[in-house]
Amino acid sequence: MLEKLPDAIGQALQGVRAGLDEIAFNTLGLREGMASITLGSLAFADHAPIPARYTADGEGLSPPLQWTGVPPGAASLVLLVEDADSPTPNPLVHAIAVGLPAEDGSLAEAAFPSADNEGSGLHAGRNSYLQTAWLPPDPPPGHGVHRYAFQLFALDAMPEFSETPGRDEVMEQLRAHALASGLSIGTCERPDGSIKIEDAAPAGPAVAG
C-alpha cells in the first residue's frame, strides 16, 4: 500500500521516527539483572533484511521464529512485533500473540493470519490497523531503513486477555507479570520506490537481553 506514495513524502519524513527507545523491549526495563530469552529466525539474521516473502511486496506471510531460554517460573509468553522507524509518535504494531506456551519453542511460517492465509489458531491481538493478523513490512519509499522489532516476553501468569487485545492491554499485563524478554531485529527499506530486500542466508537466533 505505501509503495505507491511519492518518494518525496518519504524523504520529507526521514527525520520523523518513533524510535527504538520506544519499543516495548526498551521501555519495560527487564534487561538489568533479569533473565534473557534468545529469539531469532531461520529466515533472516539479526539486523539483516527481511526476505520479500514476508513483506507487503511478497506473499505477506509472517516469518518463522524460534526461541530458547524461557525461565522456569514462566507461565505464558507474549510476542509483540513493532516498527521502530514508523513516521508516527509510537512504534507501529505489526503483530501480537498472547497465551503462547511457556517453554522453549517456535512459530512456523504463516502462523499469523494474513491476507490470503488463515494462520494456525494463535490468540492474536490487534495490530495498528486494528486487524488480528500479521501486518507485513511496508515502509514508505525514500524513508530509509525500517527496523522491525520481534519481541518475546515471558510472564509469571496466564492473564485473561480480551478476545483481541491491543498494545495498551498487552503492555499493562507485561508491566505486571513480565519475567524475561528477548529481541531480534529485521530490516526493510524502499529507497527509490521499490522495496530493497536481500535474501539473507539462514542464521542462528540472535542473543538478546
C-alpha positions, 0 to 999 in steps of 0.5 A: 500500500505505501509503495505507491506514495511519492518518494518525496513524502518519504524523504520529507519524513526521514527525520520523523521516527518513533524510535527504538527507545520506544519499543516495548523491549526498551521501555519495560526495563527487564534487561538489568539483572533479569533473565534473557530469552534468545529469539531469532529466525531461520529466515533472516539474521539479526539486523539483516533484511527481511526476505520479500516473502514476508513483506507487503511486496511478497506473499505477506506471510509472517516469518518463522521464529524460534526461541530458547531460554524461557525461565522456569517460573514462566507461565505464558509468553507474549510476542509483540512485533513493532516498527521502530522507524514508523513516521508516527509518535509510537512504534507501529504494531505489526503483530501480537500473540498472547497465551503462547506456551511457556517453554522453549519453542517456535512459530512456523511460517504463516502462523499469523493470519494474513491476507490470503492465509488463515494462520494456525489458531494463535490468540492474536491481538490487534495490530495498528490497523486494528486487524488480528493478523500479521501486518507485513513490512511496508515502509514508505519509499525514500524513508530509509531503513525500517527496523522491525522489532520481534519481541518475546516476553515471558510472564509469571501468569496466564492473564485473561486477555480480551478476545483481541487485545491491543498494545495498551492491554498487552503492555499493562499485563507485561508491566505486571507479570513480565519475567524475561524478554528477548529481541531480534531485529529485521530490516526493510527499506524502499529507497527509490520506490521499490522495496530493497530486500536481500535474501539473507542466508539462514542464521542462528537466533540472535542473543538478546537481553 
